[in-house]
Amino acid sequence: MHAPTFVDVWQLLDDADRARLAEIDETQSEILTFLRTTPIEDVDAPMFSELQVERLRVYRGALERSGAAEEDTEDAASA
């Protein structure tokens, strides 16, 4: 088994996954823009790691769905 590449996982994402990733990107961009113009001590934003964990959750969900689909295909082929 090899570690999946970004391309491998991107092909497994559905529309909802891509929409969620776009939301995460937008949130991150908004935070970074805000930080450029606001004193840091006044910012109430999620931690960078929280956004990355959410992004990873989307990717893992796609991989898990793919793994379940592959198992179903293998089961059907062996029946």
Secondary structure by P-SEA (a helix, b strand, c coil): cccccaaaaaaaccaaaaaaaaaaaaaaaaaaaaaacccccccccccaaaaaaaaaaaaaaaaaaaaaaaaaaaaaaac
